[in-house]
Amino acid sequence: MRDFAWGIAATGNIARTVGAAIAAEPGMRVAAVGSRNLGRAQALAATLGAESAYDSYERLCADPAVDAIYVATPHAQHLEVAEVAIAAGKAVLCEKPLAATVDDAEKMVRLAREAGVFLMEAMWMRFNPLIQKIAAEERFGDLRSVHASFGFAKAYDPQHRLWAPELGGGALLDLGIYPFGLAQLFFGMPSELRITGTLAPNGVDAEAGGVLLYAGGRKALVETSLLGNYPNHACVVGTQMRADLQAPFWATPRILLSGPSMEPEEHVLDPADNGYAGELREVRAATAEGRTESSIMPLDESLAMMGLLAEARRQVA
């Protein structure tokens, strides 16, 4: 059986990181890299052992050797690239968030469903085996709360993708999606959202934090920031057990389970089974099985998160 072949759209840090994960995964390879800058595409292709490099995303998606496209562009370009890939019949793994706006995300999902083409948001947190373990745990008792933060100090530069509004910048879309996403994994969508924050001089959200409220008094406390270095760990608390996720919680290498009637349990991640590997394996399995969506990261949950983050951003403003 031939290796599952990937095309990588863009050449930034995340493209290099995930490209290296593809190259390291048995039965997978990077077949091609696409960028508007051919020199950058050629350089990354050489690094990853890809045989082809293209100066456009259209040419990348038209390559018959490519089975799936990994979209690693800035958020605001996700729709543009995904639309081309879907039209070409390629499975699409799109970096989180799914898009820069709710409208763009809805269009991506509609196009994929109409074409019967696989599409998944690359929320690698959900594919971390330790997070999957606690999501399936039955020893929590009645789940009561999730606490999570993700923040680091990033010097203000309106040209940088994290700060540029035209590139989908801001703390919520890039960082906040992880603490919000952990809450979504355990509790679903909140009945109420109360968020405060601070805007950068150009109007993007520089920091945000608050509480997500759920039925029965359950809650999630979340924080995200581009202004300060946060603990970046998380905990999930139930009436019978608590799970502490070591930083960085979205890619946690270690969890500690503890409770009043149990001996503490430590679980450590096998580096070969990190979240990048898990999401890559899911795309390959789905295409082999003829699935067009993932049950681990469903498209409806990606759309719900886009709406939740948009409402959080509205409250910050």
Legacy VTK file of the C-alpha trace (Angstrom):
# vtk DataFile Version 3.0
C-alpha trace
ASCII
DATASET POLYDATA
POINTS 317 float
0.000 0.000 0.000
1.386 3.384 -0.941
1.960 6.121 1.610
-0.817 8.603 2.304
0.329 11.770 0.541
-0.151 15.293 1.858
-0.008 18.681 0.243
0.836 21.558 2.559
-0.638 24.972 1.829
1.661 27.718 3.227
5.158 27.700 4.667
4.976 29.303 8.125
5.895 27.839 11.496
2.839 25.627 11.849
3.289 24.322 8.293
6.837 23.304 9.155
5.797 21.731 12.461
2.928 19.678 11.076
4.933 18.874 7.953
7.625 17.359 10.166
4.945 15.345 11.991
3.681 14.019 8.653
7.186 13.068 7.572
7.740 11.231 10.860
4.453 9.296 10.735
4.733 5.751 9.337
2.803 5.358 6.102
2.625 9.090 5.389
4.658 11.571 3.398
4.589 15.174 2.271
4.204 15.037 -1.499
3.985 18.751 -2.260
4.106 22.242 -0.787
2.262 25.266 -2.141
2.797 28.963 -1.512
2.412 32.243 -3.332
6.191 32.445 -2.950
7.749 29.631 -4.969
11.118 29.969 -3.268
9.579 29.377 0.151
7.598 26.428 -1.162
10.735 24.899 -2.639
12.685 25.417 0.578
10.053 23.717 2.742
9.591 20.935 0.186
13.329 20.244 0.336
13.276 20.194 4.136
10.361 17.739 4.249
11.457 15.545 1.357
8.541 16.544 -0.864
9.031 16.034 -4.583
6.922 18.992 -5.734
6.617 22.693 -4.943
4.064 25.082 -6.417
3.619 28.830 -6.631
-0.152 28.693 -6.121
-2.663 26.821 -4.020
-4.615 25.944 -7.172
-1.638 24.054 -8.612
-1.009 22.353 -5.275
-4.586 21.101 -5.052
-4.525 19.925 -8.679
-1.556 17.606 -8.053
-2.834 14.036 -8.625
-0.229 12.653 -6.222
-1.829 14.488 -3.273
-4.515 12.759 -1.170
-5.179 15.525 1.361
-4.437 19.204 1.856
-3.277 20.643 5.150
-4.287 24.324 5.251
-1.710 26.248 7.270
-2.363 29.783 6.027
-3.451 32.661 8.303
-7.084 32.348 9.405
-8.462 34.821 6.899
-7.186 32.688 3.992
-8.600 29.370 5.177
-11.781 29.649 3.108
-9.893 30.571 -0.042
-7.604 27.531 0.125
-10.212 25.090 1.408
-12.589 26.078 -1.387
-9.959 25.199 -3.995
-9.080 21.931 -2.266
-12.705 20.863 -1.909
-13.382 21.643 -5.575
-10.419 19.404 -6.422
-11.871 16.585 -4.333
-9.048 16.605 -1.787
-9.617 15.819 1.871
-8.967 18.952 3.932
-7.375 19.333 7.345
-7.703 23.033 8.164
-5.697 24.670 10.902
-7.726 26.061 13.786
-9.807 28.125 13.977
-11.744 26.749 11.034
-12.000 30.259 9.577
-11.679 33.902 10.519
-15.440 34.499 10.615
-18.617 32.555 11.216
-19.753 33.214 7.641
-16.520 31.830 6.194
-16.709 28.736 8.390
-20.318 28.094 7.417
-19.434 28.366 3.736
-16.538 25.931 4.104
-18.754 23.361 5.786
-21.527 23.813 3.227
-19.117 23.359 0.315
-17.570 20.240 1.839
-20.934 18.668 2.608
-22.341 19.448 -0.815
-19.264 17.962 -2.492
-19.059 14.971 -0.154
-15.432 15.844 0.655
-13.794 15.304 4.042
-13.188 18.470 6.077
-11.916 18.747 9.635
-10.617 21.503 11.857
-7.089 20.735 13.060
-7.910 21.021 16.754
-4.978 18.852 17.818
-5.943 19.158 21.486
-8.788 16.723 20.898
-6.381 14.147 19.530
-4.010 14.191 22.502
-4.393 10.689 24.032
-4.307 12.037 27.582
-7.138 14.468 26.888
-9.057 11.696 25.152
-8.510 9.567 28.255
-10.028 12.053 30.669
-12.854 12.875 28.242
-13.849 9.201 28.459
-13.358 8.920 32.233
-16.320 7.745 34.303
-14.748 8.391 37.701
-15.293 12.161 37.823
-18.722 11.735 39.315
-20.757 14.845 38.560
-18.548 17.161 36.484
-18.647 20.629 38.008
-16.011 22.883 36.469
-13.228 23.393 33.961
-10.447 25.924 34.531
-8.037 26.743 31.697
-5.759 29.560 30.565
-3.610 30.255 27.536
-1.649 33.455 27.341
1.773 34.811 26.522
3.278 38.252 26.104
3.591 39.219 22.451
4.885 42.674 21.591
2.260 44.708 19.794
2.881 44.774 16.053
-0.163 45.507 13.878
1.596 43.816 10.924
1.989 40.488 12.739
-0.717 37.895 12.115
-1.547 37.705 15.841
-2.385 41.410 15.897
-3.532 42.125 12.324
-7.337 42.310 12.007
-7.213 41.504 8.278
-5.470 38.209 9.112
-7.942 37.240 11.840
-5.691 38.429 14.667
-6.517 38.608 18.346
-6.151 36.429 21.418
-9.534 34.729 21.201
-9.254 33.105 17.772
-5.640 32.048 18.082
-5.270 31.178 21.765
-8.688 31.392 23.386
-10.041 28.622 21.207
-8.116 26.154 23.406
-9.566 26.978 26.855
-12.979 27.539 25.282
-12.518 24.289 23.384
-11.658 22.309 26.521
-14.877 23.547 28.094
-16.783 22.586 24.944
-15.324 19.082 25.020
-16.616 18.405 28.528
-19.750 20.551 28.758
-20.853 21.395 25.239
-22.230 24.856 24.568
-22.947 27.189 27.492
-26.319 28.623 28.367
-24.671 31.943 29.147
-21.357 33.647 28.441
-19.857 36.460 30.505
-16.596 37.792 29.094
-14.521 40.897 29.710
-11.269 41.920 28.077
-9.042 44.546 26.532
-8.671 45.730 22.952
-5.411 46.548 21.197
-4.991 50.018 19.635
-6.153 48.652 16.259
-9.259 47.082 17.760
-8.354 43.382 17.941
-8.864 41.596 21.257
-5.638 41.626 23.257
-6.984 39.631 26.180
-10.233 38.096 27.345
-11.480 36.110 30.268
-14.610 35.138 32.040
-17.070 32.391 32.773
-19.140 30.015 30.662
-22.281 28.913 32.499
-24.061 25.591 32.030
-27.140 23.842 33.366
-27.060 22.718 36.982
-24.585 25.375 38.088
-21.635 23.933 36.173
-19.116 26.424 34.879
-15.893 26.939 32.982
-13.405 29.664 33.904
-11.311 30.658 30.897
-8.576 33.205 30.210
-6.544 34.130 27.149
-4.064 36.919 26.518
-1.394 38.327 24.252
-0.315 40.690 27.028
1.014 38.402 29.761
2.465 34.988 30.484
-0.258 32.801 31.956
0.070 29.402 33.707
-1.296 27.645 30.595
-2.420 24.636 32.576
-5.946 23.337 33.145
-8.006 21.263 35.515
-11.283 19.416 35.189
-13.145 18.972 38.470
-15.855 16.502 39.377
-17.441 15.487 42.669
-15.339 12.308 42.848
-12.182 13.081 40.890
-10.051 15.912 39.572
-7.758 15.925 36.528
-4.818 18.327 36.402
-3.353 18.884 32.935
0.269 19.975 32.913
1.142 22.970 30.748
0.747 23.373 27.888
-2.649 21.835 28.603
-3.744 21.724 24.930
-0.782 19.424 24.234
-0.359 18.168 27.766
2.523 15.737 28.316
1.242 14.653 31.739
-1.999 14.444 33.673
-2.596 13.743 37.341
-5.852 12.182 38.472
-6.739 12.530 42.146
-9.723 12.200 44.423
-10.786 11.560 48.024
-11.239 7.809 47.516
-8.392 6.999 45.127
-4.639 6.926 45.002
-3.245 9.641 42.729
-2.589 8.443 39.193
-0.031 9.935 36.852
-0.321 9.379 33.107
2.435 10.428 30.710
2.146 10.999 26.966
4.032 8.836 24.510
5.624 11.479 22.244
4.868 9.360 19.175
1.136 9.675 19.897
0.926 13.455 20.165
-2.095 15.358 18.922
-0.589 16.091 15.520
-0.159 12.371 14.877
-3.715 11.701 16.016
-5.342 14.218 13.715
-3.247 13.058 10.760
-4.259 9.464 11.402
-7.907 10.496 11.596
-7.785 12.086 8.140
-6.171 8.990 6.650
-8.660 6.656 8.341
-11.635 8.770 7.286
-10.617 8.849 3.639
-10.018 5.093 3.659
-13.455 4.507 5.184
-15.264 7.008 2.980
-16.207 9.302 5.866
-16.610 13.006 5.149
-16.579 14.194 8.775
-14.811 13.265 12.001
-16.647 12.064 15.075
-13.718 13.285 17.209
-13.840 16.857 15.847
-17.302 17.214 14.256
-17.943 20.122 11.925
-21.033 21.188 13.853
-18.865 21.621 16.946
-16.355 23.668 14.960
-19.196 25.921 13.794
-20.556 26.220 17.326
-17.117 27.289 18.555
-16.865 29.949 15.858
-20.156 31.390 17.074
-19.064 31.244 20.705
-15.795 33.051 20.008
-17.629 35.675 17.960
-19.939 36.362 20.891
-16.973 36.546 23.267
-15.311 39.047 20.940
-18.527 41.103 20.823
-18.588 41.278 24.627
-14.946 42.375 24.789
-15.645 45.157 22.316
LINES 1 318
317 0 1 2 3 4 5 6 7 8 9 10 11 12 13 14 15 16 17 18 19 20 21 22 23 24 25 26 27 28 29 30 31 32 33 34 35 36 37 38 39 40 41 42 43 44 45 46 47 48 49 50 51 52 53 54 55 56 57 58 59 60 61 62 63 64 65 66 67 68 69 70 71 72 73 74 75 76 77 78 79 80 81 82 83 84 85 86 87 88 89 90 91 92 93 94 95 96 97 98 99 100 101 102 103 104 105 106 107 108 109 110 111 112 113 114 115 116 117 118 119 120 121 122 123 124 125 126 127 128 129 130 131 132 133 134 135 136 137 138 139 140 141 142 143 144 145 146 147 148 149 150 151 152 153 154 155 156 157 158 159 160 161 162 163 164 165 166 167 168 169 170 171 172 173 174 175 176 177 178 179 180 181 182 183 184 185 186 187 188 189 190 191 192 193 194 195 196 197 198 199 200 201 202 203 204 205 206 207 208 209 210 211 212 213 214 215 216 217 218 219 220 221 222 223 224 225 226 227 228 229 230 231 232 233 234 235 236 237 238 239 240 241 242 243 244 245 246 247 248 249 250 251 252 253 254 255 256 257 258 259 260 261 262 263 264 265 266 267 268 269 270 271 272 273 274 275 276 277 278 279 280 281 282 283 284 285 286 287 288 289 290 291 292 293 294 295 296 297 298 299 300 301 302 303 304 305 306 307 308 309 310 311 312 313 314 315 316
